[in-house]
Amino acid sequence: MTATIDVRSDTVTRPGPAMLEAMMRAEVGDDVFGEDPTVNALQAKAAALFGKAAALFCPSGTMTNQLAIKLHTQPGDEVLCDQLAHVYLYEGGGIAFNSGCSVRLLAGDRGRFTATQVVENLNRREDAHYPRSRLVAVENTVNKGGGACWDLAEIRRIRAACDAHDLALHLDGARLFNALVAKGEDARAYGELFDTISICLSKGLGAPVGSLLLGSREHIARAHRLRKVFGGGMRQAGYLAAAGLYALEHHVARLADDHRKARHVGAELARLPYVAEVLPVETNIVIFRLQGSVAEEALMAHLRAHGVAAVTMGPRLVRFVFHLDVSDAQVEALLAAVRAFRA
Ligand SMILES: *Cc1c(COP(=O)(O)O)cnc(C)c1O
């Protein structure tokens, strides 16, 4: 019996022996006092990588995003983001709950909107009827867009629009490293364009826990206080930060391998009679739509019976995510399972 082929998410990875060894050896201290040397080293490394002044280690990407939204807004302000955005769909209504903001949803192309859409959806500040547009949030790669990557040129235009209209710009970069590897981009290009950036260590990078918020010294000092208020101050967090350091050193370039597997599976799915459409595969995520006559529950049950765990993303939409715990042999077993399905 082979282990379950778990393509539900790239969050399901477990630390391997070398990462565990790094965690066991971590030097730690009380991070609420700023005294954990491993947390400090991780924060310094990530900030330097993006050319940002400072970084803050947090328990989750939801927390780093929500801290950023809180940093940039006042209650009653409005946040602009795509209709597929994680900050809007999958953070428990946190924009309203934590920051008291309303949201203007933009209808982008697989989660990627344009500077023109931002400008067309701004509220006039001087008119008291409207909530004040205050923050634009970009997600790269776009999870619900099938791992879609942004065009840096469009982000530059959005930055210019934000500068012209006094808006802050935040990046939900939960899977930014996938985009950097797929497009051969430099992290510093993103550091220059965004006021704050959230990156996840617990997705494709394979750490068990942790995300980082990057920004200016002032932003991160305020975020440090807010993290305490949100209940996210951790003590000997260096054991977790050590996994993050290991991931940044050893698990970035290998993301290309996940992308290769995803492309291969995407191409094979496109040949199947019961698959209506496969979203373009750009990184480690494959989202495909079933023909109208096929119920996603039937496919999910078939996959479970063949030892494959996946998730649905809506009616007739199924997602596979590739990560460092999916072997080539498991990719072939997954393909055998999808080929054997009779709708
Ligand atoms: C996973 C994810 C996050 C953060 O999720 P946590 O589970 O809270 O770490 C944020 N944005 C995107 C796009 C994600 O996929």
The ligand as a Gaussian input file, in Angstrom:
#p B3LYP/6-31G(d) Opt

LIG

0 1
 C       -2.162000      29.842000       2.261000
 C       -2.347000      31.243000       1.834000
 C       -2.279000      32.296000       2.746000
 C       -2.044000      32.133000       4.223000
 O       -2.590000      31.026000       4.775000
 P       -2.253000      30.477000       6.249000
 O       -2.843000      29.137000       6.186000
 O       -2.942000      31.413000       7.183000
 O       -0.781000      30.496000       6.452000
 C       -2.436000      33.570000       2.256000
 N       -2.628000      33.788000       0.947000
 C       -2.667000      32.809000       0.038000
 C       -2.827000      33.123000      -1.399000
 C       -2.542000      31.486000       0.459000
 O       -2.599000      30.504000      -0.453000

